[in-house]
Amino acid sequence: MATIKEINENLKFIYTLKEIILTYQEVANFKIKQIREKVLKNRKFFQELLKTYNIVASFYKKKKTIEKKEAIAVFLSADQTFYGSLILDVWQKTKTFLSERKIKLGVIGKVGKMLVSESKSIEDFYYFDLDVENIEKEKLLKIVNFLKNYQTIFVFHGKYESLGKQIAVREEIGKKLFLEEKVEESEKYIFEPSPAEIINFFEKEIIGTFFHQALLEHQLSLNAARLMAMYKAGEKAKNEEKKLMMIKNKLKNEKNNKKIIELFFQQTWQREQ
């Protein structure tokens, strides 16, 4: 059995751990409050914008003057851990998709790079050094300019459902761009200034905006996942602290009882003398 000194050392470690957990919780909670309202407010707007984008693209027939690569999958992860199972869930969804479609893979975040590198099924991938918790504008622009070379971009990331529920999702950007086939016109549309101008605007500006929104969605889900992970870790630390305190009190009682017994026998022996 551990000694009281060893238990005190373990308790000291748990106290330090609880302080670290509390710090992580406070940071995650602050970030959630900071970006949740913006993400949820913009979510419906971007869904409608993407719908409009696809309508314009499907009615716009254009020769491929600039050759575009077909499709790419982008796996959003993180540079750190402590997000529960969220990043693994996103990776599993990405890996399943890649097993069904042989397309290129782009990876964002050091954790994702490690997971993909350990996978035997992925031989080659593009890696982008971007911390999704602290998005740098220049690095983001570099990634967006790279992704614009692809006709379709599948973005795999975490999505905030509620504080206790984060899910892995797949967003699809640009799926109808440069379609050559005819589309049945069930509705009539007027495009101002012209379909070509609208498509060019979407291609140059909106794809980057969609991707940035996906990053913010992922960022929000990561912080919510971290908050829940830290809560669970805090509960485990409290339970471990209780166990150690019970053992410590038991050892103290045993030590006191031993002293009382020794004192009793000492006094008995003295009286007999």
N, C-alpha and C positions, 0 to 999 in steps of 0.2 A: 504493500500500500504506500502511496505517496506521503511524504512528510509535509508538515505545515509550511515549511519553507518553500517546497516545490509547488504547493497549492497556491501560496501567495504570489509566486512568480507567474503561474498560469493565470491567476486573477488579474495581475497587472497587465498581462498581454491582452486579456479580454477587454479590460477597461480602455486600452489604447485602440483596440479593434472597434469598439463601440463608438469611439470618437471619430475614427476614420469613416465608419458607416454613416454616422450622422452628417458628416461633412458632405459625403457623396449624395445623401438624400436631399440636403439643402440646395446643393448645386443643381441637381436634377429637377427638383421642384421649381426652382427659379426659372430654369430654361423652359420647362413645360408651360408655365404661366406666360412666359415671354413670347412663345411661338404658337401655342395652341389656337388662340383666337384667330390669328392671321391665317394659319393653315386651314382651319375649318371654314373660315369665311371665304377663302379663295377656292376651296375644293369644288363647290358646285359651279363656280364661274369657269374654272378650267375645264370641267367636264363638258360644259356647253360650248366653250371655245374649241375644244378638240372635235366636237360634233360638227361645228360649223366648218372647221378646217377640212374634215373628211368629205363634207358635202361639196365644198368648192373644188377640192382635188378630184373628186369622182366625175364632176361635170367639165373638167378642164382637160382636154386632150392636147398633149404636147410631145413633140419628138424629143428623144433623149439626146439633146445636144451635148450635155455633160453626162458622161457615163457614171452611174452610181453603183456602188456595191450593194448587194441584195439586202442583207440583214445582219444585225449584231445584237447579242444579248449583253446586258450590263448588270453585273452583280454588285449591289451596294452593301458594304459591310461597315467596318469601323477600324480605328487605329488602336482601340483598347478593348478589354473584355468587360465583365460585370454587367452583361445585358440579358442574363438568363439564357433561354434557348433561342431567342429571336434570330440572331445572326445565323445559327445553324439551321433554323427553319427556312430562312430566306435562301440559304445555300442549297438545301435539299430540294426546294422548289425549282431553283435554277438548274441544278444537276439533272433532275427528272426531265425538264424541258429540253436540255441539251442532248439527252439520250434519244429523244424523239426527233430532233432536228439538228442536223450537222451544220451549225453556223459558228461564226467567230464569237469569242467571249472577251468582254472588257471587265476588269475588276477594279473596284475602288475601295481602298482601305487595306491596311496591313494584315488584319485578321483574315480578310477574304483571300489575300495573296497566299497566306499560309495554308488555308483550307484547300484552295485550288491546286497549289503545288504538291500537296500530299495526295491529291486524287490521281488515281491511275488512269482514269478515263479521259482526262484533259491533258493533252500534250503541249499545247501552245495557247497563249492568251496575251492580251494587252493589259498592262498594269498602269494605273494612274495614281500618282501620289497626291491624294486629296484627303484631308481630315474632314469628314462629314460633320463633325461636331463644331468645327471652326472653318467655315468655307472661305477660301481665299479667291477673290474675284479673278485674278490672273490665271490661276490653275483651272478654275471652272471654265473660263473662256477657251482655254486650250482644249479641254475635253469636249466642249460643245462644238468647236470647229472640227474636231476629229469625227464626231458623231454625225455631222451634217453630210458626210460622204456616203452615208448609208440610207437606203430607201426606207427601211423599217428598223426601229430601235425598240427592243424589248427591255424594259427596265424592271429589275427584280429588287424589291425593297420592303421594309417594314411599314405597316400602316396602323395608325392609331384608331382603335375602335372605341375604347373606353380606358380609364386609368388602369384597370386590371386586365385588359385584353388587347394584345398587339398581334397582328396577323401578318403573314408573308403574302405579298401580292405581286402581280405582274401587270405593268402598264405598257401599252403599245402606242408608240408615237410614229406618225407618218405612214400608216399602213396602206393608204390609198394614193400616195403621191406618185405621179407619173404613170397612172394607169392608162393603158392603151385601148382596153376593150370598151364597147359601148355600154352605156348605162341607161336603163329605161327611165324616162322622165315622167315620173308620176306627179311631180310638182314643178311649177315654173319658178325660176329664180332670176333676179336681175342683180348682176355683180357690178359694183362701182368701186374704183374706176374701171377695172377689168379683171377677169379671172387670172390673167397672167400676173398683174400687179399684186393681187391678193396672195397668190401662190408664192411669189417671190418674197413678199413680206413674211409669210408664214415660215418659209424655208430659212430665211436669214435671222429672224427675230424670235418667232414663237416657239420653235423647237427648243431653243435655249431656255425659254421661259417655262415650258412644260417640264424640261429636265430639272430645272432649279426647283420647281414645285415638288417633284418626286424626291429630291434631296431633302427638302424641308419636311415632307411627310415622314421620311426615314428618320430624320433627326428627332422629330417629335416622338416617334414610336420607340427609338433608342432610349431617350430620357425617361419615358414612362416605364419601359422594361427595366431600366436600371433602378428606378425608384422602387419597383416591386421586388426586384432582386435584393436590394439593400434592406428592404423591410423584412424579407424572409431571413436574410443573414443576421439582422438585428435580433429577430426572435430566437434564432438558434444560439446566438451569443448570450441572450438573457437566460435561456434554459441551461446552457453550460455553466453560466455563472451561479445559478441556483444549485446545480449539482455539486459544484466545487465548494460552495458555502456550506452545504449540508455535510459534506465530507470533512471540511475544516472544523465545523462545530462538533462533529462526532469525535474527531481526533482531540479537540480541546477538552471535551467531556471525559474522554478516556484518560487523558493526561491528568485532569483534575481528580478523577476517581482514583487514579493510581497514587497521586500525592496523598489523598485522604486515607487510603488503605495503608500506605507506608507510615503516615503519621500515627494512625491507630495502632499499628503493630509496634511502633517505636515507643508510644506512651505505655502500651501494655507491658512491653519489656522492661521499661524504666520502673513501673510499679512493682513488678515481680522482683526486681533487684532490691 
